């Protein structure tokens, strides 16, 4: 798994925890944490897909 994808997943997990804590305390700032979690999740997905595409291109170049 690419390092940037791991970092993005870590940020996503921390943002989810922060959102839960914020909502439990009754703070509406939790909405911002939810949005950050969504952004980090999309970044992780992007980096995973990009690494998969790069591996497929490298494999195709060596076999083709």
Residue pairs with C-beta under 8 A, 6 or more apart in sequence:
1 48
1 51
2 47
2 48
2 50
2 51
4 43
4 47
5 43
5 44
5 47
5 48
5 51
8 40
8 41
8 43
8 44
8 47
9 40
9 41
9 44
11 36
11 40
12 37
12 40
12 41
12 44
15 33
15 34
15 36
15 37
15 40
16 33
16 34
16 37
18 30
18 33
19 30
19 31
19 33
19 34
19 37
20 30
21 30
22 28
22 29
22 30
22 33
23 30
